[in-house]
Amino acid sequence: MTLFEVRNAELVSEFDRYVREHPEWADLIPDQALVALLLEGDEEFNEWSRQGAQMQAEKEQTIMYVKIKQLEPARSRIREVELTQGR
């Protein structure tokens, strides 16, 4: 996987969570639209994402670009840990 593919996978996961927490967003995306994610301030990634969307979209398919304007730092959701020693 390339760096852009990894970044895109992370953004897709985060956007999926965002839409589940803000379901009104789902209503803004037309049925059967292809969603391409952009990241503010990362023009190289954005160009890669736009080109990929244009290549993947079927003829007449709407492409919706979602620009992620701010992304919180990733952090662990682990609440409790236990460490044991093995051989």
N, C-alpha and C positions, 0 to 999 in steps of 0.2 A: 504494500500500500504506500502511495506517495504521501508526502506531508499534507497536500491539499485534500486528498481523499480522507485522511485521518481527521483533519480540521472539519471537513464537511460532515462526516459521521457524528462528530461531537456536536456540531451546530444542529443537525437534524434531531438528535436526542434532546437537546435543550429546547428547541422549538416545539417539539412534541409535548414536552412537559408544560411549556408555557401555554400552549393551546388547551391542554387539559385543565389548567388552572384558570384560563380566560377563554371559555368556550365561545364567546361572542366573536372571537377571531375566526373561528371555523366558518361562520356565516359570511365572512367577507371574501372567502376564497371560492371562486366558481367551481361547480362540479366538474370533474375531469381535468381541472387545471394542473399544470406541472408547476411545482413550487421550487424556486431556486433561492438559496440563501446567500446573502451578501454580508460582509462584515465591515462595518465602518472603519476606514483607515487602512484597509488591506486591499489595495487596488489590484495586486497580482492575483490574489485569491479570487477577488470579485470577477476579474476577467476570465479566469479559469471556470468559475461557476456559470457565468453567462454563456460562454462558449459550449459548455457541457449541456446546459439546458436547451440551447438552440439545436444542438445535435440530437438530443433525445426526444424533443417534442415532435409529436406527430403533426402532419399537415393540418392546419387550422386549429391546433390545440393552443389554448391560452397559456402563456407563461406568466406567473405571478412572482415578482421579485420581492423578497422580504429582507430588508436591511436590518441586521442586528446592530443597534446603536451602542449598546453597553452590555457587557457580559461580566458577571461577578466572577471572581477567582474560584476555581474548583476547590472543593474541600470535601473531606471524608464525611460520610453519614454514619460512620461507626460510632456507637455510643459506649460500648464496653468491650474491653479486650482482655484476653488471658494469654499469658506466655508460659509455655512449658518447655523443658529441655528434653531432647531425645538423643539417641546415640548417633 
